[in-house]
Amino acid sequence: MVPTALGALLALLPLASTLQSPAGAQHGGRMLEPSEPALRRLSHFLLAHYQKGTRPVRDWRTTTNVAIDLMVYAILSVDEKNQVLTTYIWYRQHWTDEFLRWDPAHFDNLTQISLPVESIWVPDILINEFVDVGKSPHVPYVYVSHHGEVQNLKPIQVMTACSLDIYNFPFDVQNCSLTFTSWLHHIRDINLSLWRQPELVKFDRSVFMNQGEWELLYVLSHFQEFSVKSSDSYAEMKFYVVIRRRPLFYTVSLLLPSIFLMVMDIVGFYLPPHSGERVSFKITLLLGYSVFLIIVSDTLPATAVGTPLIGIYFVVCMALLVISLTETILIVHLVHKQDLQPHVPEWVKHLLERATILLCIRDRKKFSQSRMQSLDASGQVENNDSTAKLTPYVCEDPRECGAVGGTRSALAFAGRTEGSAALQEVLRETTAIRQLLEKREEFRDVAREWLQVGYVLDVLLFRVYLAAVLAYSITLGTLWSVWRDA
């Protein structure tokens, strides 16, 4: 009976050993099914005695190497006033945990498992430029392979401080850095490296949303060590996100209306200078440009550091409109000189004749003729005045001479009579009317001279104004073209 009991006990020993093995054992050419799923058994096997409060190395002198990677998904906003860049990135980090290793043969050949991120040790990798916590989704798990390699993949909405240079707006290119580093552990404990090759990271736009205002140019990566006041060195990985603004919207809504108003201001110089319509036209343009600046003031980026070049462009355009209006008022005042004005000085006429030649004014001969006519008219007036002092009246028509002679004889005769006083009064009135007509003709000659001066001066100032506008426009266009192609 005793041998029978011993034989039964020996027969049960292989079955007991099979039940005690983690993954079961083969018996008779087939796998015996374990009592618990492999995932649960593996999770319990890994986390039962795991200590997440310490760095996962068996030798404290071993450095934990964390490989990180970054892919830009979207540029959410660029706050120029507060110097804040908001991006949405896909962040990946990878390290080796020496306490999360197993033999896949004992767990149904299971080589990878997802574990709760709160249950294992995670490196304290932060971004130095963080200014606010974004609305990032929480990813509760990490992937662990049987070699102890841990992969933590998560999307992050990053709100970081960035030194934004808006001088070239709307053709600006921004370069913002994202610095990943361990906040506590120095380089002997945690070292950083790049997961992929720098060339692959630089031009990776596979997940970038490329339909917004900003265009992703490239992402540069750079590793460096730094220390604070001769303390232990820390490892940091810098990613430089280089983005460029798409300028089409701002070109259509800001630059083109301003250019059109400036062109209309130049066209306004072709209105006659002696008409008052030019002044009202330019005042209307100036008011319209002021309203335009009020409308676009909310579109321009505002910073306390400096003013974008487009703001300087608008101010200069406003100044040019004011100068144009001032020049128009001067010309209108010049061509509307009324009575009691002297003749144009000879040196002014000489300068204007030279100006007509330099400016290639077609009717410069008319100006010379008008000058000679004015000189003749002034000489005639002087002769008439001198003659009038000697003889009050000189007749030109024989009948008039006869009438005058008769009048003189009548006056001589009437001088002896009581009616001589009335005839002398009539003679004085006739002489005054003649002098009034001569003065009116002289004033007309003076007005023609000043009109010609105003015309030449208007052409001169218009060409100077046009040259200034063209030089200013070419300079700005060249600068913006260089910045756009940079």
C-alpha positions as CSV (number, residue, x, y, z in Angstrom):
1,M,0.0,0.0,0.0
2,V,2.9,2.3,0.8
3,P,4.5,1.9,-2.7
4,T,1.1,2.7,-4.3
5,A,0.9,6.0,-2.4
6,L,4.4,6.9,-3.3
7,G,3.8,6.2,-6.9
8,A,0.7,8.5,-6.9
9,L,2.7,11.3,-5.2
10,L,5.5,11.0,-7.8
11,A,2.9,11.2,-10.6
12,L,1.5,14.5,-9.2
13,L,4.9,16.2,-8.9
14,P,5.2,17.3,-12.6
15,L,1.7,18.8,-12.5
16,A,2.5,20.8,-9.4
17,S,5.7,22.2,-11.0
18,T,3.7,23.1,-14.0
19,L,1.2,25.1,-12.0
20,Q,4.0,26.9,-10.1
21,S,5.7,28.1,-13.3
22,P,4.8,31.7,-14.5
23,A,3.9,31.0,-18.1
24,G,3.0,27.3,-17.9
25,A,5.1,24.4,-19.3
26,Q,4.8,22.0,-22.2
27,H,3.6,18.5,-21.3
28,G,3.0,15.9,-23.9
29,G,3.6,18.3,-26.8
30,R,1.0,20.9,-25.7
31,M,1.0,24.2,-23.7
32,L,-0.9,24.1,-20.4
33,E,-3.0,27.2,-20.0
34,P,-2.1,29.4,-16.9
35,S,-4.7,30.4,-14.4
36,E,-4.4,34.2,-15.0
37,P,-4.0,36.3,-18.2
38,A,-0.4,37.1,-19.2
39,L,-1.0,40.9,-19.1
40,R,-2.2,40.8,-15.5
41,R,0.6,38.5,-14.4
42,L,3.2,40.6,-16.1
43,S,1.8,43.9,-14.6
44,H,1.8,42.3,-11.2
45,F,5.2,40.9,-11.7
46,L,6.6,44.4,-12.7
47,L,4.8,46.6,-10.2
48,A,4.5,44.4,-7.1
49,H,7.8,45.6,-5.6
50,Y,8.5,48.6,-7.8
51,Q,9.7,51.8,-6.1
52,K,8.9,54.8,-8.3
53,G,10.5,57.3,-5.9
54,T,14.0,56.5,-6.9
55,R,15.9,56.5,-10.2
56,P,15.6,53.1,-11.8
57,V,19.2,52.0,-11.8
58,R,20.9,49.1,-9.9
59,D,24.2,51.0,-9.6
60,W,23.7,54.6,-8.6
61,R,26.8,55.6,-10.7
62,T,24.9,54.6,-13.9
63,T,23.6,57.6,-15.8
64,T,20.0,57.5,-17.1
65,N,20.0,58.5,-20.7
66,V,16.7,60.1,-21.9
67,A,16.2,60.5,-25.6
68,I,13.7,63.1,-26.6
69,D,11.9,64.0,-29.9
70,L,9.6,66.8,-31.0
71,M,7.2,67.3,-33.9
72,V,5.3,70.6,-34.3
73,Y,1.6,70.0,-35.0
74,A,0.3,73.6,-35.1
75,I,1.1,77.3,-34.4
76,L,-1.9,78.3,-32.3
77,S,-1.1,82.0,-31.6
78,V,1.6,84.6,-31.5
79,D,1.1,87.3,-29.0
80,E,3.4,90.1,-29.9
81,K,2.4,92.4,-27.1
82,N,3.1,89.8,-24.3
83,Q,5.9,88.1,-26.2
84,V,4.2,84.7,-25.9
85,L,4.2,81.9,-28.5
86,T,1.5,79.1,-28.2
87,T,2.3,75.9,-30.1
88,Y,0.9,72.4,-30.1
89,I,3.6,69.7,-30.3
90,W,3.9,66.0,-30.2
91,Y,6.5,65.2,-27.6
92,R,8.3,61.8,-27.2
93,Q,10.8,60.7,-24.7
94,H,12.6,57.3,-24.2
95,W,14.7,55.9,-21.4
96,T,15.7,52.6,-19.9
97,D,14.3,51.3,-16.6
98,E,16.4,48.5,-15.2
99,F,13.6,47.3,-12.9
100,L,11.0,46.8,-15.8
101,R,12.6,43.8,-17.5
102,W,11.3,40.3,-18.0
103,D,11.7,37.2,-20.0
104,P,9.0,37.0,-22.7
105,A,9.1,33.2,-22.7
106,H,7.5,33.2,-19.2
107,F,4.6,35.5,-20.3
108,D,3.2,34.1,-23.5
109,N,6.0,35.8,-25.5
110,L,4.7,39.2,-24.5
111,T,7.4,41.8,-25.4
112,Q,5.6,45.1,-24.7
113,I,3.1,46.3,-22.2
114,S,1.4,49.6,-21.3
115,L,1.6,50.7,-17.7
116,P,0.1,53.6,-15.8
117,V,2.4,56.6,-15.9
118,E,1.7,57.3,-12.2
119,S,3.0,53.8,-11.2
120,I,6.6,54.2,-12.5
121,W,9.5,56.6,-12.4
122,V,9.3,59.4,-15.0
123,P,12.2,61.9,-15.6
124,D,11.5,65.5,-14.5
125,I,12.0,67.0,-18.0
126,L,10.5,70.5,-18.3
127,I,10.6,73.3,-20.8
128,N,12.5,76.4,-19.4
129,E,10.4,78.9,-21.4
130,F,7.1,77.8,-20.0
131,V,4.9,80.7,-18.9
132,D,1.5,79.1,-18.5
133,V,0.0,75.6,-18.4
134,G,-1.8,74.9,-21.6
135,K,-4.8,72.7,-22.2
136,S,-3.0,69.5,-23.0
137,P,-4.8,66.1,-23.0
138,H,-3.7,63.7,-20.3
139,V,-2.2,60.5,-21.5
140,P,-2.3,58.0,-18.6
141,Y,-0.1,55.2,-20.0
142,V,3.5,54.6,-21.2
143,Y,4.8,51.7,-23.3
144,V,7.4,49.4,-21.7
145,S,9.4,46.7,-23.7
146,H,10.9,43.6,-22.2
147,H,14.4,45.2,-22.3
148,G,13.2,47.9,-19.9
149,E,12.9,50.6,-22.6
150,V,10.1,53.1,-21.7
151,Q,8.4,55.3,-24.3
152,N,6.4,58.2,-23.1
153,L,4.4,59.8,-26.0
154,K,2.1,62.7,-25.4
155,P,0.8,65.9,-27.1
156,I,1.5,69.2,-25.3
157,Q,0.1,72.7,-25.8
158,V,3.1,74.8,-25.1
159,M,2.8,78.5,-24.0
160,T,6.4,79.8,-24.0
161,A,8.1,83.1,-23.8
162,C,9.7,84.2,-27.0
163,S,11.6,87.3,-28.1
164,L,9.5,88.3,-31.0
165,D,10.9,90.8,-33.5
166,I,8.1,92.5,-35.4
167,Y,10.2,95.2,-37.1
168,N,9.8,93.4,-40.5
169,F,6.0,92.9,-40.1
170,P,4.2,91.5,-42.1
171,F,7.3,89.8,-43.7
172,D,8.7,88.8,-40.3
173,V,10.4,85.5,-39.4
174,Q,10.4,84.4,-35.8
175,N,12.8,82.0,-34.1
176,C,11.6,80.7,-30.8
177,S,13.4,78.1,-28.6
178,L,12.0,75.2,-26.6
179,T,14.6,74.1,-24.0
180,F,14.1,70.7,-22.5
181,T,16.1,70.0,-19.3
182,S,15.9,68.2,-16.0
183,W,14.9,70.6,-13.4
184,L,16.7,68.8,-10.5
185,H,19.0,66.0,-11.7
186,H,22.5,67.0,-13.0
187,I,24.1,65.4,-16.0
188,R,25.7,62.6,-14.0
189,D,22.2,61.4,-13.1
190,I,20.2,62.3,-16.2
191,N,21.7,62.9,-19.6
192,L,19.7,64.0,-22.7
193,S,20.1,63.0,-26.3
194,L,18.1,63.3,-29.6
195,W,15.9,60.4,-30.5
196,R,16.2,60.9,-34.3
197,Q,18.9,62.4,-36.5
198,P,18.9,66.2,-36.6
199,E,18.3,66.3,-40.3
200,L,15.1,64.3,-39.9
201,V,13.9,66.6,-37.1
202,K,14.8,69.8,-39.1
203,F,12.5,69.3,-42.1
204,D,9.8,67.1,-40.5
205,R,6.4,68.7,-41.4
206,S,4.5,65.4,-41.6
207,V,2.0,66.4,-38.9
208,F,2.1,70.2,-39.2
209,M,-1.2,71.9,-39.9
210,N,-0.1,74.2,-42.7
211,Q,-3.3,76.2,-43.3
212,G,-2.9,79.0,-40.7
213,E,-1.2,82.4,-40.7
214,W,2.2,81.0,-39.9
215,E,4.4,78.7,-42.0
216,L,6.8,76.3,-40.4
217,L,10.3,76.7,-42.0
218,Y,12.4,74.2,-40.0
219,V,13.2,73.0,-36.5
220,L,16.8,73.1,-35.4
221,S,18.1,71.0,-32.5
222,H,21.2,71.6,-30.3
223,F,22.6,69.9,-27.2
224,Q,24.6,71.8,-24.6
225,E,25.6,71.7,-20.9
226,F,25.2,74.5,-18.5
227,S,26.0,75.2,-14.9
228,V,24.8,77.9,-12.5
229,K,27.5,79.5,-10.3
230,S,30.1,76.7,-10.6
231,S,27.6,74.1,-9.5
232,D,27.0,70.7,-11.2
233,S,26.4,70.7,-14.9
234,Y,23.0,70.1,-16.3
235,A,22.1,68.7,-19.7
236,E,19.6,70.6,-21.9
237,M,18.3,70.0,-25.4
238,K,17.2,73.1,-27.4
239,F,14.8,73.0,-30.3
240,Y,14.6,76.2,-32.3
241,V,11.2,76.5,-34.0
242,V,11.6,78.9,-37.0
243,I,8.3,80.2,-38.4
244,R,7.4,82.8,-41.1
245,R,4.2,84.9,-41.4
246,R,2.2,84.6,-44.5
247,P,2.0,88.3,-45.7
248,L,-0.8,88.1,-48.3
249,F,-3.6,89.2,-46.0
250,Y,-1.7,92.2,-44.7
251,T,-0.5,93.2,-48.1
252,V,-4.1,93.3,-49.4
253,S,-5.7,94.9,-46.4
254,L,-2.9,97.3,-45.3
255,L,-0.4,98.1,-48.0
256,L,-2.5,98.3,-51.2
257,P,-5.1,100.8,-49.8
258,S,-2.2,103.0,-48.6
259,I,-0.5,102.8,-52.0
260,F,-3.7,103.7,-53.8
261,L,-4.2,106.8,-51.7
262,M,-0.7,107.9,-52.3
263,V,-1.2,107.4,-56.1
264,M,-4.3,109.5,-56.0
265,D,-2.4,112.2,-54.1
266,I,0.2,112.3,-56.9
267,V,-2.5,112.4,-59.6
268,G,-4.1,115.4,-57.7
269,F,-1.1,117.5,-58.8
270,Y,-2.5,117.5,-62.4
271,L,-5.4,119.6,-61.3
272,P,-4.9,123.3,-62.3
273,P,-3.0,125.2,-59.6
274,H,-5.2,128.3,-59.9
275,S,-8.4,126.3,-59.0
276,G,-9.5,125.7,-55.5
277,E,-10.5,122.1,-56.2
278,R,-7.0,120.8,-55.6
279,V,-7.0,122.0,-52.0
280,S,-10.3,120.4,-51.2
281,F,-9.2,117.2,-53.0
282,K,-6.0,116.9,-50.9
283,I,-7.8,117.6,-47.7
284,T,-10.3,114.8,-48.5
285,L,-7.4,112.5,-49.1
286,L,-5.8,113.4,-45.8
287,L,-9.0,112.8,-43.9
288,G,-9.5,109.5,-45.7
289,Y,-6.0,108.4,-44.8
290,S,-6.6,109.3,-41.1
291,V,-9.7,107.2,-41.1
292,F,-7.8,104.3,-42.7
293,L,-5.1,104.5,-40.0
294,I,-7.8,104.4,-37.3
295,I,-9.3,101.2,-38.8
296,V,-6.0,99.4,-39.3
297,S,-4.6,100.3,-35.8
298,D,-6.0,97.2,-34.3
299,T,-4.4,95.0,-37.0
300,L,-0.9,96.2,-36.4
301,P,1.1,94.3,-33.7
302,A,1.8,96.4,-30.6
303,T,4.9,96.0,-28.5
304,A,6.7,98.2,-25.9
305,V,10.1,97.5,-27.5
306,G,9.8,99.0,-30.9
307,T,7.5,100.0,-33.8
308,P,7.2,97.8,-36.9
309,L,8.5,99.2,-40.2
310,I,5.0,99.3,-41.6
311,G,4.0,101.7,-38.8
312,I,6.8,104.0,-39.8
313,Y,5.7,103.6,-43.4
314,F,2.2,104.8,-42.5
315,V,3.5,107.8,-40.6
316,V,5.8,108.8,-43.5
317,C,2.9,108.5,-45.9
318,M,0.8,110.8,-43.6
319,A,3.7,113.3,-43.5
320,L,3.9,113.2,-47.3
321,L,0.2,113.9,-47.6
322,V,0.6,116.9,-45.2
323,I,3.6,118.2,-47.2
324,S,1.6,117.8,-50.4
325,L,-1.3,119.8,-48.9
326,T,1.1,122.5,-47.7
327,E,2.6,122.8,-51.1
328,T,-0.8,123.1,-52.7
329,I,-1.8,125.8,-50.3
330,L,1.4,127.7,-51.1
331,I,0.9,127.5,-54.8
332,V,-2.8,128.5,-54.6
333,H,-1.8,131.5,-52.5
334,L,0.9,132.4,-54.9
335,V,-1.3,132.3,-58.0
336,H,-4.1,134.2,-56.4
337,K,-2.1,137.4,-55.6
338,Q,-4.5,140.3,-55.7
339,D,-4.0,144.0,-56.0
340,L,-1.3,146.0,-54.3
341,Q,1.3,143.4,-55.1
342,P,4.6,144.3,-56.6
343,H,6.0,142.9,-59.8
344,V,8.0,139.6,-59.7
345,P,11.6,140.5,-58.9
346,E,14.1,140.1,-61.7
347,W,16.2,137.5,-59.9
348,V,13.1,135.4,-59.4
349,K,12.3,135.6,-63.1
350,H,15.9,134.7,-63.9
351,L,15.8,131.6,-61.6
352,L,12.5,130.5,-63.0
353,E,13.8,130.8,-66.5
354,R,16.6,128.4,-65.6
355,A,14.1,126.2,-63.8
356,T,12.0,125.9,-66.9
357,I,15.0,124.8,-68.9
358,L,16.0,122.2,-66.3
359,L,12.5,120.9,-65.9
360,C,11.9,120.8,-69.7
361,I,8.7,122.8,-69.4
362,R,7.2,123.1,-72.9
363,D,5.8,126.6,-72.6
364,R,8.9,128.3,-71.3
365,K,8.8,130.6,-74.3
366,K,5.4,131.8,-73.2
367,F,7.0,132.7,-69.8
368,S,9.7,134.7,-71.6
369,Q,7.1,136.5,-73.7
370,S,5.0,137.3,-70.7
371,R,8.0,138.6,-69.0
372,M,8.8,140.9,-71.9
373,Q,5.2,142.0,-72.2
374,S,5.2,142.8,-68.5
375,L,8.4,144.7,-68.8
376,D,6.9,146.7,-71.8
377,A,3.7,147.3,-69.8
378,S,5.6,148.5,-66.8
379,G,7.7,150.8,-69.0
380,Q,4.6,152.2,-70.7
381,V,3.1,152.9,-67.4
382,E,6.1,154.8,-66.2
383,N,6.1,156.9,-69.4
384,N,2.5,157.6,-69.1
385,D,2.9,158.6,-65.5
386,S,5.8,161.0,-66.5
387,T,3.8,162.4,-69.4
388,A,0.7,162.7,-67.3
389,K,2.7,165.0,-65.0
390,L,3.6,167.3,-67.8
391,T,0.4,167.1,-69.8
392,P,-2.7,165.8,-68.0
393,Y,-4.1,164.3,-71.2
394,V,-2.6,163.3,-74.6
395,C,-5.0,162.5,-77.4
396,E,-4.4,159.7,-79.8
397,D,-7.3,160.3,-82.3
398,P,-7.5,163.5,-84.4
399,R,-11.2,163.8,-83.7
400,E,-10.3,163.4,-80.1
401,C,-7.7,166.1,-80.4
402,G,-10.2,168.3,-82.0
403,A,-12.6,167.6,-79.2
404,V,-9.9,168.2,-76.7
405,G,-8.9,171.4,-78.5
406,G,-12.4,172.5,-78.5
407,T,-12.7,171.6,-74.9
408,R,-9.5,173.6,-74.1
409,S,-10.8,176.6,-76.0
410,A,-14.1,176.2,-74.3
411,L,-12.3,175.9,-71.0
412,A,-10.3,179.0,-71.8
413,F,-13.4,180.8,-72.6
414,A,-15.3,179.3,-69.8
415,G,-12.5,180.3,-67.5
416,R,-13.6,183.7,-67.9
417,T,-17.1,182.8,-67.1
418,E,-18.9,181.4,-64.2
419,G,-19.1,177.8,-65.7
420,S,-15.4,177.1,-65.8
421,A,-15.4,175.2,-62.5
422,A,-17.9,172.5,-63.7
423,L,-15.7,171.8,-66.8
424,Q,-12.6,171.5,-64.7
425,E,-14.4,168.9,-62.6
426,V,-15.3,166.9,-65.7
427,L,-11.7,166.9,-66.8
428,R,-10.5,165.6,-63.5
429,E,-13.0,162.8,-63.5
430,T,-11.9,161.7,-67.0
431,T,-8.3,161.7,-66.0
432,A,-9.1,159.6,-62.9
433,I,-11.0,157.0,-65.0
434,R,-8.0,156.7,-67.4
435,Q,-5.6,156.2,-64.6
436,L,-7.9,153.6,-63.0
437,L,-7.9,151.6,-66.3
438,E,-4.2,151.8,-66.6
439,K,-3.8,150.5,-63.0
440,R,-6.2,147.7,-63.6
441,E,-4.2,146.6,-66.7
442,E,-1.0,146.8,-64.6
443,F,-2.5,144.6,-61.9
444,R,-3.5,142.1,-64.5
445,D,0.1,141.9,-65.8
446,V,1.3,141.4,-62.2
447,A,-1.3,138.6,-61.7
448,R,-0.1,136.9,-64.9
449,E,3.5,137.0,-63.7
450,W,2.7,135.5,-60.3
451,L,0.6,132.9,-62.0
452,Q,3.5,131.9,-64.2
453,V,5.8,131.8,-61.1
454,G,3.2,129.5,-59.3
455,Y,3.0,127.2,-62.3
456,V,6.8,126.7,-62.6
457,L,7.1,126.3,-58.8
458,D,4.3,123.8,-58.8
459,V,6.0,121.7,-61.4
460,L,9.3,121.9,-59.5
461,L,7.8,120.9,-56.2
462,F,5.7,118.1,-57.8
463,R,8.8,116.5,-59.3
464,V,10.7,116.8,-56.1
465,Y,7.7,115.2,-54.2
466,L,7.4,112.5,-56.9
467,A,11.1,111.7,-56.6
468,A,10.9,111.5,-52.8
469,V,7.8,109.1,-53.0
470,L,9.6,106.9,-55.6
471,A,12.8,106.7,-53.5
472,Y,10.9,105.9,-50.4
473,S,8.8,103.2,-52.2
474,I,11.8,101.6,-53.8
475,T,13.7,101.4,-50.5
476,L,10.8,99.8,-48.7
477,G,10.1,97.4,-51.5
478,T,13.7,96.3,-51.6
479,L,13.9,95.8,-47.9
480,W,10.7,93.7,-47.8
481,S,11.8,91.7,-50.8
482,V,15.1,90.8,-49.1
483,W,13.3,89.9,-45.9
484,R,10.7,87.8,-47.7
485,D,13.4,85.8,-49.6
486,A,15.6,85.4,-46.6
